Amino acid sequence: MNARASFTRMDQSSREDWGVIVPEAMQMARTLPDRVLAHLQLLDGDFGGFPVDRLTHCLQTATLAHCDGRDEEYLCCALLHDIGDTLGSFNHPDIAAAILKPFVSEENLWMVQQHGIFQGHNFFHHIGLDRDMREQFRGHAHFERTAAFVERYDNPAFDPAAEALPLDFFAPMLRRLMAQPRQSIYKKAMAEG
């Protein structure tokens, strides 16, 4: 068993306690890509009525972006854009955005966060919602980027006959992306730890 801190209330913690906790947190951070990939695999075989399962949809989305020459960060966003389907039935883009937030640019984060509303342009009218809901964002700096993501990659990625590169192709990219956060309130502490 690993060493453990001795406090029972956070306000009673000591530097020594955090000397125990921080190395454990750093180890957990190093294995984040493994946990994300394992969670993404939960989408395998989950069709939810769609023509392809949710993992295939994510892989097709990332494959289309790869074939279009997008960079690794963008490909990771494409790969993970629907990872929240299993936990966020009513807000799946928020789950994906929360996972990606420490590692991606503001424009890619916004794209992932809003992709559900932008994809809604293609089907909201079939379920009694306003297909033009995305118009509330018209004029936003990342509107066109997000519209293009949906149009080029997310929207056409429901084809059972389409190519989908395997998860192993994208895994090294995800590992590189998640090797070091760009922004996090814990970034300095982790660097010093």
Residue pairs with C-beta under 8 A, 6 or more apart in sequence:
2 24
3 20
4 20
5 13
5 17
5 18
5 20
5 21
6 14
6 17
7 13
7 14
7 17
22 189
22 190
22 193
23 193
25 186
25 190
25 193
26 190
26 193
29 190
32 178
33 171
33 174
33 175
33 178
36 80
36 83
36 99
36 174
36 178
37 167
37 171
37 174
39 83
39 86
40 55
40 58
40 79
40 80
40 83
40 167
41 55
41 167
42 86
43 53
43 54
43 55
43 57
43 58
43 82
43 83
43 85
43 86
44 53
44 54
44 55
45 53
45 55
46 53
46 54
46 55
46 85
46 86
47 53
47 54
48 54
48 85
50 57
50 158
51 158
51 159
51 160
52 60
52 157
52 158
52 159
52 160
54 82
54 85
55 167
56 160
56 164
57 82
57 157
57 158
58 78
58 79
58 80
58 81
58 82
58 83
58 157
59 79
59 164
59 165
59 166
59 167
59 170
60 156
60 157
60 158
60 159
60 162
60 163
60 164
61 78
61 79
61 81
61 82
61 153
61 154
61 157
62 75
62 76
62 78
62 79
62 153
62 165
62 170
63 157
63 162
63 163
63 164
63 165
64 78
64 152
64 153
64 156
64 157
65 74
65 75
65 78
65 149
65 152
65 153
66 75
66 165
67 163
68 152
68 153
70 78
72 173
72 176
72 177
73 103
73 104
73 105
73 108
73 177
74 108
75 170
75 173
76 100
76 103
76 104
76 170
76 173
76 174
76 177
77 96
77 100
77 104
77 108
77 111
77 112
78 149
78 153
78 154
79 170
79 174
80 96
80 99
80 100
80 112
80 174
81 93
81 96
81 112
81 115
81 154
82 92
82 96
83 92
83 95
83 96
83 99
84 91
84 92
84 93
84 94
84 95
84 96
84 99
85 92
87 95
88 94
88 95
92 116
93 112
93 113
93 114
93 115
93 116
93 117
94 113
96 112
96 113
97 109
97 112
97 113
100 108
100 109
100 112
101 109
101 183
102 181
102 182
102 183
102 184
102 187
103 177
103 178
103 181
103 182
104 112
104 177
104 182
105 182
106 142
107 141
107 142
107 145
110 140
110 142
110 145
110 146
111 142
111 145
111 146
111 149
114 134
114 137
114 142
114 146
115 146
115 149
115 150
115 154
117 133
117 134
117 137
118 134
118 146
118 147
118 149
118 150
119 150
119 154
119 155
120 129
120 131
120 133
120 134
121 131
121 132
121 133
121 134
121 150
122 131
122 150
122 155
123 131
124 130
124 131
124 133
125 131
134 143
134 146
134 147
137 143
137 146
156 162
181 187
181 190
184 190
